[in-house]
Amino acid sequence: MDREWNDSQPIYRQLRDRVVAMILEGVLKEGDPLPSVRTVAAEYRVNPLTVLKGYQQLVDEGLVETRRGRGMFINIGARNLLLKGEREKFLGEEWPRIRATIQRLGLKPEELLGTPNGKPSLDAAPPKTTDSDSPEPNNPKEER
């Protein structure tokens, strides 16, 4: 996990988001224990109550379970639950803006997906304009 915190949201929320990212990336797998509250608090120099609050959010969301005397563990199905939620969030919030930008720039699927070797094509030709896209030329006869 990154040791830097930003001011855009509370630290407990950033901690929760980092754990979520680790689950999605496969760093933490279903059934794995979370690092102890004390360990995280000491390592990242935050209040243990802050860590506990971040962990509690994960419990409330059904991603983590507390096993008395043993710690907190990633629930079975947590990754799939997160993927479903993240996909819905992306399609509902981010994709409409991205789609509008793609349309505004006139990008084609081939340009977005890249070349056959998987690298984006930087020398792609700009989109061609049609007569309907370009402004009407000035007609001197109509100006009289």
C-alpha positions as CSV (number, residue, x, y, z in Angstrom):
1,M,0.0,0.0,0.0
2,D,1.0,3.5,-0.7
3,R,2.2,5.4,2.4
4,E,1.0,8.8,1.3
5,W,-2.4,10.2,2.1
6,N,-4.2,13.0,0.3
7,D,-6.6,15.6,1.5
8,S,-9.4,14.8,-0.9
9,Q,-11.1,12.3,1.5
10,P,-10.7,11.0,5.0
11,I,-7.8,8.7,5.7
12,Y,-10.2,5.8,6.9
13,R,-11.9,6.0,3.4
14,Q,-8.5,6.0,1.6
15,L,-7.5,3.0,3.7
16,R,-10.7,1.2,2.8
17,D,-10.1,2.0,-0.9
18,R,-6.6,0.7,-0.8
19,V,-7.8,-2.6,0.7
20,V,-10.5,-2.8,-2.0
21,A,-7.8,-2.2,-4.7
22,M,-5.7,-4.9,-3.2
23,I,-8.6,-7.3,-3.4
24,L,-9.4,-6.4,-7.0
25,E,-5.8,-6.7,-8.0
26,G,-5.5,-10.1,-6.4
27,V,-2.9,-9.0,-3.8
28,L,-5.4,-10.0,-1.1
29,K,-7.3,-13.1,-1.9
30,E,-10.6,-14.5,-0.5
31,G,-9.9,-16.1,2.9
32,D,-6.7,-14.1,3.5
33,P,-6.4,-12.2,6.8
34,L,-6.1,-8.4,6.8
35,P,-3.1,-7.0,8.5
36,S,-3.8,-6.2,12.2
37,V,-5.2,-2.8,13.1
38,R,-2.1,-2.2,15.3
39,T,0.3,-3.2,12.5
40,V,-1.3,-0.9,9.9
41,A,-1.6,2.0,12.4
42,A,2.1,1.7,13.3
43,E,3.3,1.2,9.7
44,Y,1.3,4.1,8.3
45,R,1.5,6.3,11.4
46,V,-2.3,6.7,11.8
47,N,-4.5,6.4,14.8
48,P,-5.7,2.8,15.4
49,L,-9.3,4.0,15.5
50,T,-8.9,5.4,12.0
51,V,-7.7,1.9,10.7
52,L,-10.6,0.3,12.6
53,K,-13.1,2.6,11.0
54,G,-11.8,1.8,7.6
55,Y,-11.9,-1.9,8.3
56,Q,-15.4,-1.5,9.7
57,Q,-16.6,-0.1,6.4
58,L,-15.3,-3.3,4.8
59,V,-17.3,-5.4,7.3
60,D,-20.4,-3.3,6.7
61,E,-20.1,-3.8,3.0
62,G,-19.9,-7.6,3.5
63,L,-16.3,-7.8,2.1
64,V,-14.6,-8.7,5.3
65,E,-15.6,-10.8,8.4
66,T,-14.4,-10.6,11.9
67,R,-13.4,-13.8,13.5
68,R,-13.3,-13.3,17.3
69,G,-9.7,-13.7,18.6
70,R,-8.3,-14.3,15.2
71,G,-8.7,-11.1,13.2
72,M,-10.4,-10.0,10.1
73,F,-10.6,-12.0,6.9
74,I,-11.6,-11.4,3.3
75,N,-15.0,-13.0,2.6
76,I,-15.6,-15.6,-0.1
77,G,-17.2,-13.8,-3.0
78,A,-15.8,-10.4,-2.0
79,R,-13.9,-9.9,-5.3
80,N,-16.9,-10.7,-7.4
81,L,-19.1,-8.4,-5.3
82,L,-16.5,-5.6,-5.8
83,L,-16.2,-6.2,-9.5
84,K,-19.9,-6.0,-9.9
85,G,-20.1,-2.7,-8.0
86,E,-17.1,-1.2,-9.7
87,R,-18.5,-2.2,-13.1
88,E,-21.8,-0.6,-12.3
89,K,-20.1,2.6,-11.0
90,F,-17.9,2.8,-14.1
91,L,-20.8,2.2,-16.6
92,G,-23.0,4.6,-14.7
93,E,-20.7,7.5,-13.8
94,E,-17.5,7.3,-15.9
95,W,-18.4,5.7,-19.2
96,P,-20.9,8.4,-20.2
97,R,-18.2,11.1,-19.9
98,I,-15.6,8.9,-21.7
99,R,-18.1,8.1,-24.5
100,A,-18.9,11.7,-25.0
101,T,-15.2,12.5,-25.3
102,I,-14.7,9.7,-27.8
103,Q,-17.6,11.0,-29.9
104,R,-16.4,14.6,-29.6
105,L,-12.9,13.7,-30.8
106,G,-14.2,11.5,-33.6
107,L,-12.2,8.5,-32.4
108,K,-12.7,5.1,-34.0
109,P,-12.6,1.7,-32.2
110,E,-9.4,0.7,-33.9
111,E,-7.7,3.9,-32.6
112,L,-8.9,3.1,-29.0
113,L,-8.0,-0.5,-29.1
114,G,-4.5,0.0,-30.6
115,T,-2.7,-1.8,-33.3
116,P,-2.4,-5.6,-33.6
117,N,0.8,-5.6,-31.4
118,G,-1.3,-4.0,-28.6
119,K,0.3,-0.6,-28.7
120,P,-1.7,2.5,-29.4
121,S,-1.3,4.0,-32.8
122,L,0.1,7.5,-32.4
123,D,0.3,8.2,-36.1
124,A,-3.4,7.5,-36.8
125,A,-4.9,9.9,-39.4
126,P,-7.2,12.5,-38.0
127,P,-10.9,11.9,-38.6
128,K,-12.1,12.9,-42.0
129,T,-14.7,15.6,-42.1
130,T,-17.8,15.3,-44.3
131,D,-19.6,18.1,-46.0
132,S,-22.1,18.1,-43.2
133,D,-19.2,18.5,-40.6
134,S,-17.6,21.5,-42.3
135,P,-19.0,25.0,-42.4
136,E,-20.6,26.2,-45.6
137,P,-18.1,28.1,-47.8
138,N,-19.0,31.8,-48.4
139,N,-20.8,32.2,-51.6
140,P,-20.1,35.7,-53.0
141,K,-23.3,35.7,-55.1
142,E,-25.5,35.3,-51.9
143,E,-23.9,38.3,-50.2
144,R,-25.4,40.9,-52.5
